């Protein structure tokens, strides 16, 4: 990274403490302009494109081994959902280039229907963030970000992988930029028969074979940015995704089903960046379509189309070199149309106003306070707030504290699904507090983050006396625990060694039963070690998942037993342009599940090659 780019990123993150210095943005454009401000107060785990290649099967595998999120996956490549700090999938926000993309129908994101490739950076942030990122940002948020460089010329790369279970994965990317224009395009195609066997897992009287487990998906990303003036850029980011998932069959003559999904996300941004003032005006269109086939040989049996029109303005101003104000306004129109879902055409208008003030007392002390009000058609929403502070108390120790009130409003399915939809639902509301203790000793960095969360009006679907399920605001939960992370890196001559490990303790209690909530492991630990010598790289990944209850009464007989998974891989760079690699996943051949009765693959392999132009 050159000095000019480093200065641009530093000033965009911390603001200008000296107005006499002109802020330069000549080298990079970041679509999520809030992310650098978030990093001032909260630890954010960053996953790079190089990290993605280590867990390239899907986004579920990537987040499972390279973050502290618990991932529930109904078998490899099937329906998958995340859980931060003992919360639900609906309490996790997926944010694409600064825009919340949780499904209007489900109120969550299906991880395996979000591509893993095509981003310049994936960020994982634990803790509440509804003031900035809206509904669902209660337990944490997953950020899928793109950037565009200027003055970098032409670059291209190709990644191709062949793996067990007839899995093929191809990704190609190209970019070009000069002083005023930047363009980037990428495409990814993954297909897998996914017909893995787990002989130790018996269904009925036969060993498990993932029959009808096939999946494929295709994604295309296009980004462009043009400098219309010295301090103004207009930019566009577009993503299309098409996927098909076949659901496993557990009986010899079982009915074969499948699910198809198509998404479109398109974002235009006009950005003005000057010494003490900046403004980002965004207009976005997102579309989510799905079709369910109760028999893969017949036409769809149900489905829906969701269309969202989003307008967002983010104004940032330094009143003085130490005081910064930030105003964010957003308006959305959410539209949906169901097919055999019990509802027809539906629409909802949503608006919000948020204000934040940041005070940079010194280079070692900074504070932020925020407030937000959402205006949701036919839904009464609470006033949200946040407060964050960070203090570098010693050369080797920093402490941060965060308070926030966060929420999730009911999804279309919660309100309108028939039979069962409940128009009287209230938004889920949560009060969060966490602390971050950061210790730095030379090449070693340790982060300890204790947290506490209290949630009310949790929306739960329950059976009714009429024979169908319906959602109600009945659950109250209390979550507390500890997230920890240790990072160490050392280079000596041609040798580079990197260590990254994390441990999470999650206690999430239903306050009415005083029992641990379903699919919340008490313990999760991940570790990644990488050794590089000259052109050769060797890495290993470990994952430990503790006992996980699958029922609300903590029944041990149906709980998922603890398991440990170990992956390893080796790669070689040839002539600085070519890379050849080999990976072994689940090298210990462990039999394990993340969702009851859906075993994951045992030992499997992949070989890959990449070329950089």
C-alpha positions, 0 to 999 in steps of 0.5 A: 500500500503506497503512502498516498493510499495509507493517508487516504484510508487513515483520514477517512477513518479518523477524520481530519484533525487538522483542516489545513491538510487536504484529504486525498481519495485518489486511490480507493473508493469504499462503498460502505463508507460507515465501516471505517468509522465502525472500526474506530470503536468495535473490533471487526474480523476481516476476511480477505479474498486470499482467506476465502480460498481456504474455505471456498466451498460456500460462505457457511464453511468460510464463516464457520472456520474463520469467525466465531459465529455458530453456523446451522447447516442442514447438510453441506450446501443446504439451508444455512443460518448464522447465530451471534452470541446466542441470538437467532438468524433473524437477529443477524444483519447481512450488509452488502456495501452498506445496505441491509439485505436481509430477506423481507420474507424471512427477516434473515439471510440464507448463507448458502444463497449468498455467494462467497466470492466476488467481494474485496473484503468480508467483515464480521462484527459482533454486537448491536448495530441497529442505529447504523445498519437497521433491523436485525443488527442485534447479535451482530452483522456480516459485511460484504464489501467491495472497493474500487481502486484508481490509477492501478491499470489492468489486473486479472485473476482466475481460480479453479478448483476440483473437489470431492463429491464431483464439486467444481468451483471457478472464479474469474476477476478482472479490473482496470483503472486510470486517474478518473475511471475504475471498473471491476467485474467478476464471476463465480460458478459452483456445482456439486453432486454433493453425494457424500456418504456417512456410514456411521450415521444410520437412517432407518436401517441403512447408512446415510447417503446424501441422496438428492443433495445436488446444488449449484450457483452462479454469481456475477459482480460488476463495479464502476466508479468515475470521478466527475470532479476533484472531490466527487465520484459517482459509482455503481455496484451490481450483483446477480445470483442464481442458485438451486439446492436439492434437499436430501432424501432419507428414504429409498423411495422418498420424494425428491424436492428442491429450492431455487433462488435468484437475487439482484442487487444494484447500487448507485452512489454519489459521493462528495469528500472534502476536508471537513465535510462528506456526503454519500447519496445512495439509491439501491434496488434489490430483488429476491425470488424463490421457488419451492418444488415439492417434486423436482419433476413438477412445476413449482409448488410455492414461491415469492418475489420481493422487490426493495427500493432503497434511498439513503443519505449519509452526511458527515461534518467536522464542526471542529477538528475534534467534533464530528456529526453524522446524519443518516436518513433512509427510505425504503419501499418493500414489495412482495408477491407470493405464490401459494403462500397464503398472501398475494401482493403486499407492500410496506414503507419504511423510513428512518432518521439517525444522528451520531456525534463523535468526539476525538478528545485526544488521539487516545480517547474517542467517544460516539453517541447515536440515536435513531427513530424508524417509521415502519408502516403499521408497526410501532418501533422503539427509539434506538440509541448507542454509546461507544467509547475507546481509551488507549490507557497504556501503550499496550492496552486499550479498553472500549465500552458499548451500550445500545438498544437494537431491534428487529421488525416483523418480516412479511412471513411473520405478518402475512403468511396464511394461515398463521400471519399475525398483524399484531406483532411488535418488533423484537427489542434488545438492550446490549452492553459489551466491553473490549479489552485489547492487549498488544505485546509486540507481534501478539494481540489479544482481544477479550470481549465480555457481553450481556444482552436482554431481549424481549418480544422475541417472535416465535412460531408456535402450534395453535389449537386450529392445527397450524403454526403462528408467530407470537411475541412471547419469548424473553431471552438473556444472553451473556458470555465472552468472545476472545481472539488472539493474533500473532504474526512474525517474519524472519528472513523468508519465513512468515508465521501467522496464528489466529485463534478465538474462543466463545462462551455463549450462555443464552437463556429462555427467561421463562424456562431458565433453559439454554436455548436451542442450537446455541453451543456453550463453547466454540473455538477456532484456530488458524495457523499459516506458515510461509517459506519463500514460495511455499505456504502450509496452513491448518484450521481447527474447530471445536464445537461444544455440546449443543441442545436441539430441544427447548428442555435441554434433553441430552439424548437429542443433543448434538455431541461435541466435535473437533474438525481439522482442515489442512492445505498446502500451496505453492506460488510459481513464477509469482503468477501461478499458484497450485494448492491441495486441501484436506477437509475434516482430516480426522474423519469426524462424524458430526452434525450442525443440525440434528439428523443432517450429517456433514461430510467426512474426510474430503479433498480438493485441488486448485490452481490460480493465475494472476495477470 
